[in-house]
Amino acid sequence: MKAIKKTFQLSTLALALTTGYALAATDAVPTAAHDKKLTPVGAEIAGNKDGSIPAWTGGLKPSEGAMKADGSLENPFVGEKPLFTITAKNVEQYKDKLTPGQQAMFKRYPDTFTMAVYPTHRTASYPQKIYDASSKNHGAVKLAANGNGLSAEYFEGVPFIAPNNALEVIWNHVTRYRGGSFDRESSNFTVQANGTYQQTGYRDVAHFASNIEGWKPDSNILFYYKSKTLRPARLSGEVLLVHETLDQDAESRKAWKYLPSIRRVKRAPTVAFDNPRSNSQNLKTSDNYDMFNGSPKLYDWELVGKKEIYIPYNNYALMDKSVKVEDLIKPGHLVSDKVRYELHRVWEVKAKLKKGMRHVYSARTLYMDEDTWQVVASDQYDGQGNLWRVGLGYSVQYNPAQVHWLAGEGLYDLPSGRYVLEGMVVDTKGTTEFDTAASKKDYTPAAIRRWGK
């Protein structure tokens, strides 16, 4: 594959930024006012009042934190010490900056779960083309009917740099920049309460509209995705193919699976919503992947506003391939000593299952980092309204590609004590490759049959 080189009214926006809460949807005329207060992707440029969150000054340069030959990332903050550590003993004094899920983790694992809080670094940076596209999208891109997609004007970048409602925030997460394409090898771990685990290895490849040769605006394709199981041997060669649509009411997600045991490709219509995620032992739903993905149509969404919380950030230690599996996997949760937390502003969005709809989660809350639109924490509730599963996204800046993404994600099942880690580089080979070109022919059922052999 070859590399590609490829409003708010001022008073309304100022009020939203000052109060920290988003306002209801309006018909405000787009202006250029956001340029002076917001970063090119829609975060507040200014730091907070006490300086614990600094101003955004452009993020990491492409030369900082670069990828090594083995796929590890250089840590620009190596040697930096925590400001303090939150434990079950002192959690009460910090709970105003913790999610309900984080607080529940301290109660569930009082002796082992801790949060080392480091100085905040606003490392997110993106290529200039993403900044330009995001500015162009402002006022031009609209939600599709019922909010379950985007209008055909969307191509790349952030669709809503000054979002008016919860669904616009959700679509900012779904469409956020991941290099135009990515090709990576990763490890997933399904961990039992006693710390024993099942490991599965994957190769994931995706191409977004911007990197698909011959893409047309009326194709209704947001991205193509395929995933091949590499290990264990009994599962090796299984392939999942997904065609993700831009307007999911007009056309739902399409999916296929290649099963080497029968050497056939079969349609997989249920790779969505609460269908169990493959090889997760029913601990993870399909829409838990990437912290949240797919159509939002099952829920009523509420934009609560912005808040400051401690979130996993700049987790370069999790990109160190010299780390062994046994150094990461412990009973109850990913070992706390390897996780770095920082204070950042996030958008809080709540979802409640619509009447007549079915999903194992009756409600969920998502927290999106303002600098990246990445969901970095999530709370999932059962049918009785009890907090059930806690999601944590361990974000990191992939340079020189200027992609802010995850070093892995964890979903913690509170009642059972089991959990799933996904997208980890531990025990993998090769680098993560971004910004390549692909043809639609690379993402056909026939192509995945050949790929799975």
Secondary structure as GFF3:
##gff-version 3
##sequence-region A 1 453
A	DSSP	alpha_helix	10	19	.	.	.	ID=ss1
A	DSSP	alpha_helix	34	37	.	.	.	ID=ss2
A	DSSP	beta_strand	84	86	.	.	.	ID=ss3
A	DSSP	three_ten_helix	91	97	.	.	.	ID=ss4
A	DSSP	alpha_helix	100	108	.	.	.	ID=ss5
A	DSSP	beta_strand	115	117	.	.	.	ID=ss6
A	DSSP	alpha_helix	128	137	.	.	.	ID=ss7
A	DSSP	three_ten_helix	145	147	.	.	.	ID=ss8
A	DSSP	alpha_helix	166	174	.	.	.	ID=ss9
A	DSSP	beta_strand	181	191	.	.	.	ID=ss10
A	DSSP	beta_strand	197	208	.	.	.	ID=ss11
A	DSSP	three_ten_helix	209	211	.	.	.	ID=ss12
A	DSSP	beta_strand	212	213	.	.	.	ID=ss13
A	DSSP	three_ten_helix	217	219	.	.	.	ID=ss14
A	DSSP	beta_strand	221	231	.	.	.	ID=ss15
A	DSSP	three_ten_helix	233	235	.	.	.	ID=ss16
A	DSSP	beta_strand	239	245	.	.	.	ID=ss17
A	DSSP	beta_strand	254	259	.	.	.	ID=ss18
A	DSSP	beta_strand	264	267	.	.	.	ID=ss19
A	DSSP	three_ten_helix	286	288	.	.	.	ID=ss20
A	DSSP	beta_strand	299	312	.	.	.	ID=ss21
A	DSSP	three_ten_helix	316	319	.	.	.	ID=ss22
A	DSSP	three_ten_helix	325	327	.	.	.	ID=ss23
A	DSSP	three_ten_helix	336	338	.	.	.	ID=ss24
A	DSSP	beta_strand	341	353	.	.	.	ID=ss25
A	DSSP	beta_strand	363	369	.	.	.	ID=ss26
A	DSSP	beta_strand	375	381	.	.	.	ID=ss27
A	DSSP	beta_strand	387	398	.	.	.	ID=ss28
A	DSSP	beta_strand	403	413	.	.	.	ID=ss29
A	DSSP	beta_strand	419	424	.	.	.	ID=ss30
A	DSSP	beta_strand	433	434	.	.	.	ID=ss31
A	DSSP	beta_strand	438	439	.	.	.	ID=ss32
A	DSSP	three_ten_helix	440	443	.	.	.	ID=ss33
A	DSSP	alpha_helix	445	452	.	.	.	ID=ss34
###
